[in-house]
């Protein structure tokens, strides 16, 4: 209980830090300042207004200045429509439903737009949204107070007070297409009464195993809940379940859902329902009444006021009929769904509040804060975790909360319980040499490279060392490639290292395209956003790369979680006299970066700075031992 009480305190510290960071962007009452920080669009125009699902007006807005500038708006966040003319006007809050580069659709819980919306000089501010914090706190309180019920039992199991229980495993169960460790994981899941864990290192088929396990569970259960803190992971598992002919209902804001699974969303299922045409007719009629009522504006007499009131009354009556029909269709979709997929916070929304599930699957559980996991756990009888605590940890904004344990996950905690986890031990992604260092450092040497990838490389020709080797470490020590900090973003870049990377990439692609017609993909990773931006600018300005027809993606480590590419370059950036390595101290992030490559991994860094940390010293030693170490001087003209 002490841990749970402490978590509530740490969650408040995290929420306060998050709010302080938000307030920093609004520290000056200056629109240009807020625009620069990406929390305001101004000026904007309203393109159209319509009645959407439920009791709200939906408006499409478009920014007419600062086009294509970066911003912090995203789907599902709360935003506020304001007037820069009518300073006395109360801003209208809404939820971002759809987001484009310069347009967004906002849902507002009002009957009509106020008069000031037609006077121009409108803007939109991003608001601080504490819904997630509230839901996490409610869940923690529920867990703390749980007594003599299923939630109390699960809490005691996960905190090591009570031993987890298992049925006898069915050794006859053998799912075609799964290897031995994957089948063992599915058997463990089927037998678990309380909890089970799939520990899935990079490339071991964690999602595939999870999907097969869900299919097995559905043979005895009508419906299961699947959550993940990452919308990308929710989309991926939704897509794979859909391919298995499972009826999946994907909940969440459409702006955060990929196009590939949009057909599985509640909005899409309602739109394709046979009765949807009737709902549209109701709404069209209601909109007409609202439009007629809207003509009575500003100064009008008693009769006009009564007429306006009657029109609004009729419009609301029609909308109530539309909502009743929507509610019926919604309930029907929930009833038919075999799997409901969403993020943990979405699992607490009003459409889910009264639902109880036998089994909950939490994917990427090692990336989820413990409080967020308790939201869906509080309405389930047993929990299956899937993830890898040696990859990306949860994001914690408060250094104080992180230091006091907020970043410690429920997944890690449960990994210490005997007999609940199965590690998938065969990876199908990368060459043996790309895997080996990570395998030794994080997985106790227990990972095996499947024979299909064990020796996979760009070219099997010993006369082509750049293409024939799976791993290369390029050492920039002694080259004078010193890092620089951007005083505004406080992020770090290394221009010389970026130029070296681009030149090496061009050389690799030129040699490869002379030898092979096979298409390959390239990923460039750096822990620093400033370096990512600079590399992107170099690529955009390079005619040779623009014409290479090779897909090149540049992102931070977090942006590559769960992804893979034929070739991966990693720019480590750090090169300074103080031997400081900052972000690079988090070796779990480096584990993610180093395990994205299938056939070629190129790591570029300054050994003089890096080798002061044992992880990087041993990596450089490993590169030397397998003949993968080269000096940057070899590539400098």
N, C-alpha and C positions, 0 to 999 in steps of 0.2 A: 504493500500500500504506500510505503514511503516513496518508492520510485514513481508511482503514479501521481502522488501529490506534488512531487518535485517536478514532474513533467508539466503539470498545469502552470507552475510558477515559471518554468523555462519558456513555455509557450507564450505567456504574457510578455516576457522579456523580448522574445522574438517578434511578437506582434508590434510592440512599442518601437523596436528598432526599424522594422519595416515601415511603420507610419512616419518615423523621423526621416527616413530616406525619401519617402514620398513628399513630405513637407518641404524638404530641401529644394525640390523642383518648383515649389510655389513660394519660396522664401521672399521673392520680390514680386510685387503686384504689377508685373510687366509682361504683356502678352508676348512680346518678342523673346524675352528670356524663357518663358514657358515653351514657346514653339521650338527654340533651340534645344531644349531638353526633351523634346518629343512627347510632352504631356498635354499639348494644346494644338488644335487645328483652328486657324483663323486667317482670313475670313472663310466662311463656308456658305453654301446655298442648299436649300431643301429642294430636291428634284421632284419627289412625289411622296404622297401620304396614302396609306391604305390600312385597313383593319386586318390584323394578322390573327394567328391562332390565339385563343384565350381573350382575356379582357384587356386588350391594349391596342394602341395605334402604332403602326410601324412606319418610320420615315427613312427615306434614303437621302443621305447628305453627301456633299462633295466639296472637297477643299479647292478653293480657287486661287490659292497662293502657296508657295513652298511645295510645289508638286514633286512627288517622288522622294521627298526628304524622309529620313528614317524617323521612327517614332516608337512609342512604347504601348500604343493601343493594341489590343488583341481580343479575339472572340471570347465572349463570356464575361468580360470586364464591364464595370459600371462606368458610365460617362454622363456628363452633364451639359445640356444645351443652354447657352447663355446669350444675352444681348449686350453688346458693347455700347448701345445707344440708351436703352431703358435700364439704367443702373439699378432702379428700384424693383425691376422685374425679378421674380423668384425663378432661378434656373430649374429646368426640368430634368430629372434623372431618368436614365434608361439603361438597358443592357445591350451591348453590341452583339448582334445576331450574325451578321455577315460582314467581313472586312476585306476590302480590296486595297490596291496601292494608294488610291486617292479618294476612295468612296467607302462608306460604311452604311449598314442598315441598323437602325436603332429602334428597340422596342420600348415604348413609353406607356406607363399605366395611367393614361388620361383619355377622356372622351374626345377632346378636340385640342388643337394647338391654340394657344393664346394669341391675341392680336399682335403682340410684339414680334411674333415669328415672321410676320410678313413685311416688317419694316427694314430688313437688311441688317448688315453688320452683326451677323451671328457667328458664334464660335462654339467649340466643344472642348471641354476639359476632361481629362481622365481622372476618375475619383478613386479614393482608397477603398478597396473592397475587403471587408473583414469577414465575409461569409464563411470562408474556410476555417478561420481561427475560431469563430463561434461554434461551428459544427464539431471541430476537434475538442473544444472545451466541454461541450455537451456530452460527447462520447466518453471522454475521460471521467467525467462526473458519474455517468451511468455505470462505467466499469468499477469505479471505486465503491459505489453504493450497492453493487450487485451482491446478492446474498442468497445462498441456497437455490440457485437457478443455473441454467446452462451457461450463461455468460460468466458467472462466478467460477464455474468449473473450468472453462477455457482459460480464464485469467490465471487460475491456480496451476494449470498445466504449463502454461507459457512462462510462468515465473518459478517453475521448478518445485512447487509445493506438492503437486500431485503428479504421479507418473502417467504419461499418455498410454492409452489403451489401443490395441489392434486386434482385429479378427485374424484368424489363421489365413495366411496368404494362399491364393489359388495358384499353385505351381503349374497348372495346366494352361493358364492364360499365356498366350504367346501371340502378340500382335505383329502381323506381317509388316515389314518395312521398318521396324524398330530394332535397334541392336540390343545386346544383352543388358547393358546398364539402363537403357531407356525402358525396356520391359520391366526391369526390377523397380524402377521408379513408379511405373503405372500400378504394379502389384501393391507397392507400399501405399499408394494413394487409395486404392480400392479397400485395403484392409484397415486404414486409419479410422479410428472413431473420433479422435480429437484434432490432431494436427499431423501433417506430413510435409516434407520439404523436397523439392527438386533443386539440387544445387547444379546450376548450368554454367560452367566456364565458357569462354568465347568459342563459338562455332560448333558446340556439341549438340545442337538440335533441341534446345530447351522448349521453344515455342511449339515445335512439331510434337514433342512428347506431351506437352500440356494439352494440346488440342486432342490427341488420341485419348488421354486420360479423361477429358471432359466427355468425349463420346462414350466411353465406357460407363462413366457415372450416370449418364442420361439413360442408360438401359434400365436403371432401377429408380431414378429420380425424375420427376416431371420437369423440373426447372432448376437451373443453377445460376449463381451470380459470379461474374468475372470482373475483377477490378485491376487497375494499374495506375500508379501516379502519373504515368506518361501517356498522353493522348495518342502518341505514335504507336506505343505498344498495344493500347486498346484497339486501335484501328487494325493493326497487323493480326491480332488474334481474332477479331471480328471477321476479317477477310478470309482467314484460313478456316474458320468454323463454317462460314457461308459456303465455301467450296466443298465442305463435307456434307452439304445439304441440310445443315442444322438451321432451324429458324432462330435467327439472332436479332435481338432488339438493341440497337446502339443508342444509348442515352448521352446527352451532352449538347453543348452549344454547336450549331452547324458550322460556325466559323473556325472551330477547332477540330473539325472532323474531315478526314481526307475524302476526296471525290470518289475513291474506289469503294468506300463503304457507305456512301450517302444513302443508297437504296435501303440500308438497314436501319436508318434513323426513324424515330417516331414521326417526325414531320413528313418524311417521304412515304411512310406506310399509311398515314392518314390521307395524304394527297392521292394515293393510288387506290383508296378504298372506294367501293361501289357507291357509297353514300356521300362522297366528298362533293359531288356536283350540287347536291342539295344544300350543303354547307355554304358553298360558293354563292348560290342564289340568295340564301339568307343574308349573307354578308354584303352582297351587292345592293340588296334592298335597304339594309340598314345604313350603308354608306350614303345612299340617296337621301334617306331621312336626315342623316347627320349633315349632309351638304345643304339641304333645304333649311335646316335649323340654323346653320352657320351664316345664312344670309342676314339673320336678325342680329346685327352687331352694334355695339356702342349705344347710340341714343335711339330708344324706341318706346312706344306707349304700352299701356296695360294689355290691350288685345294682342299686340305683337309678342309681348312677353308670354302670354298664355299659349299662343300658337307655337312659339319656340319650345315651351315646356312640353306640350303635347307631342311635338315632333321628336324631341329627345326621348320621351317616355316610350314612344312606339319603336324608335330605333333600338333602345335598350331591351325592349321586350323581344324583338326579332333576334338581337344578338344573344339573348339568353337561350332561345331555341337552338341557335347555331352551336352555342357552348354545350348544351345538353347532348346534342348529337355528337359533337367532338369527344365529349366525355365517354359516351357509349363506345365509340370507335377506339379510343385510347385504352379503355378497360379490356376491350376485345383483343387488342394487340398484346397487352401484358399477359392476358390469359393464354394466348397461343404461343408466346415466345418460350423456346426451350432454354435459351441462354440470354441473360441480360448483361450487357457489357457497358462499363462506364468507369470514370475515375472515382476514387473513394468519396470525395466531397459530393459529387453528383448523386451518389447512392443515398444521400440524405434528403434529396429534394422531395417536394410534396407528393409526387406521383409514386414514391417508393416507401413513404413513412410507415405504412401499415403492413408491409410485406416482410415475410420471414422465409429464410432459405435453409435447406439442410446443409448444402455445401457451398462454400465460398472459395474461389481461386484468386490469389493475389499474385499477379505477374510483376516482375521487376521490383519485388518486395524489398530488396536491399537498397533501393533508391527512395523508399518511402519512410517519412518520419513515423515514429511509433504512434503518436496521437492520431494521425490520419488513417492508420490501419484499423484502429479500434472503431471507426465510424461504421464500416460494413460488417466487421466482426460482431458488433453488438446485435445484429439481426440474423445471425447464422449459427448453426449447430456444430459445424466443424470447419477447419481452415486448412487449405493447401497453399503453401508458399512456394514461389518459384523465383529464382534470382541468383546473384553471385555477389557476395559481400567483398570480393576482391576487385570489383569494378566500381563504377561511379557511386559515391555516397549521396545521401540526400543533400539538397541545398539548404544551408542555414545562413541567414544574413547577419545574425548577432554573434560576434566572436565570444561574448560572455556566455550565451546560451549554448554555443557549440562546445566551449571548454568545459562546461558543467554537465555535458552528456546528452544534449538534445539530438546530436547527430548519431547517437547509438540507436540502432534500429531493432525492431522486434524480430526481424529475420536473423540478425546476428545473435540475439539473445537465445532464440530457439535452436540455432545451430549447435549450441552447447548441450542440448538435451540429447541423451543417448537414444540411438535407434529410431530417430524420426526422419533422417535425411538420406537421400541417395545422390551421389555425385555422378553425373554423366561423364564418362571418361574417354569417349572417342570424339575427336574434333574433325570436322569435314571442311574446314575453311582454308587452312594455311600450310605452307611448306614446313617440314620438320624443323628447319633452322630458325624460322620465324617464331615458331611455337616454343622452342626449347628453353629460352631464358625465362619467359613468363611461367612456363610449366614448373621450372625448378624453384623460382622465387615465391610463387603463390599457391601452387597446387601439389606440392610435395613430390613432383616428378611422376604423378599418377595419370597424366593425360597421354593419350596415344594419338598420333596423327594417322588418320585412315589412309590406306594404301592409295586411294584415288587422289589424295593431295600431298602425300608424303614427299614426293620429289617433283611436284608441279612447279615449273618455272617459266619465265617468258620465252626463252629459247634454250634448247638443249644443244649448245655448241660451245665447247671450251675455248674457242677462239674469240668469243664475245663475252668478256668478263662482266661487263655492265648488265648484260641481259641474262647471262647464265647463272649468276649468283643470286640467291634469294634474299640475302641481307647485306647491307652496306652501312657502315658508320663513317661519316665524313667529319674529320676532326679539324676545326677551324683554329685551334690553338696556335698562337704566334702570328696570326694573319692580321691582327689589329681590328677584328670585327667587333667593335664595342657596342653594347646595347644602348638604346636611348629611351627616355621616358617622355610621353606626351603629358605636359603639365595640366592639360584640361581633363583628359580621360584617366590620367594616372596609370595608363596601360603602357606596356613596354614593347619596343620593336627593335629589330636588328636589320637595317637596310642591306648591309653587305651580305649577310647570311641569306636574306631573301633573294638577292640577285644571283648568288651562287646556286641556290636551289633551282631557280628558273632556268639557269644555263645548263645545269645537270639534267633537268627534266627534258629540255629541248634536245639535248644530245641523246638521251635514252630513247625518246620518241622517234627521232630521225633514224637511229640504228635499228630500232624495232620495226618500223614501217618498211625498211629496206629488206627485212628478212621475213616478215609475216604479214598476212592480210587480215588476221584475226583481230576483231575489235577488242580493245581493252578499256578499262575505266581507271581514272586516277583520282586519288584523294590527297589533299594536302592539309595537314593538321598542325596547329600551333596552340599552345596553352593561352596565348595572348591575343585579344581581339585586335589590338593595334597592328600586330604582325599579320593577322588574317586580312585586315583591310588593305595593308600595303601590298601583300602578295596578290590580292585580287586586282589592285590597280595596275600592277606589273603585267598580269595576264591580259587585262583589258587593252593595254597599250601595245601588246606584242602581236604583230601581224602573223608571224609564223605559228604561234599557238592558236590564234583565232581560226586559222585555216587548217589546223591539224585534224579536225573531225574526231578528236578524242575528247570525251566528256571529262572535264576537270572540275572538281568541287573543292572549295577551300572553306574549312570551318574550324571552330574550336573543338576541343576534345568532346565536350558535351554534345555537340552537333552531330558527332559520328557514332554515338552510342547505338548499338544494335545494327550498325551498317557494316559493309565490307566493300573493298575495291580490289581490282587486280593489282594495282600499284599504290603504295602509300608512302608519302614523304612526311617526315616530322621535323619541323623547325623548332628547336629547343630555345632559341633566342638568347638565353642568359650568357653574358660574357662581361665580367667586371672584376676589378682588383680586390673587392671585398669577398669574393667567392660566394655571393648570395644567389640562391636559386628560386626563392619565392614559391610560386605555384608548383614548381617541380618537386617540392618536398612531398606532395601527395602522390605517392607511387601508384595508388590505385588508378588514378587518372592516366598515368603512363602505361599501366597494364591495358587499359582500354585502347589507347592510341597505338600501341605496338601490336595489337592483335586484330587490327582491321584489314591487314594486307593478306591477299591470297598467295601471290607469286613473287612479289618484290617489296621489300621494306627498306627505305633509305632514311636514316636518322642523321641529322646534321646538328652539331653542337661543339662547344668549346670544352675540351677535356680539362683544361687548366682550371676552369670554374666548376665543371660538373663533378670531377673526380673526388672532390672533397666530401661528397655524399656516397655512402657505401653502395647504394643501389646502382648509381650511374658508373661508379668505378668498376663494379663487377660486370656491368653490361659491356663496358669498353674492353675489359679483360676477355669477356666471352667473344666479342667481335674479333679481337686479335687472335684468339685461340682457333677460330674457324676460318681465318684468312679474310675476314670481312672489314678489317680496319684499313682506311686510307686517309691520307692527309689532304686537306683542302688545296694545298699547294699544287697537287697533281692536276687540278682543274682551273688553276689561275693562269691566264695567258701572260 
